[in-house]
Amino acid sequence: MTEPVPTVGYENFAALDIRVGTVTDAQPFPEARKPAIRLWIDFGPGIGVKRSSAQITRHYKPDQLIGRQVCALVNVAPRQIGPFLSEVLTLGLPDRSGEVVLVRPDHQVPDGGKLF
């Protein structure tokens, strides 16, 4: 476990635009340095479909992700990962061995919903 970071004001949290979206496509990403899956996530009207490279290969296969809702930071600067432009940061938490488990809602919610 890592130690908590210093306290920040609410305005810092409010500056993060974390939204829910549905994975519409997922493909292996063999060109990535670390094992990853390329995701296309639909955040609904206003944001649309965005791409993300996620290091989630331990617990997930691409075909298992299609139709699944996930949470992502949508106002992060795009990042070029090999030949793929990752536009959002898909959120996860480490399991006991440090492998990523996706953050997602317990119940189906409208795509594009903002975390608060």
Secondary structure, 3 states (H helix, E strand, C coil): CCCCCCCCCHHHHHCCCEEEEEEEEEEECCCCCCCCEEEEEECCCCCCEEEEEECCCCCCCHHHHCCCEEEEECCCCCEEECCEEECCEECEEECCCCCEEECCCCCCCCCCCECC
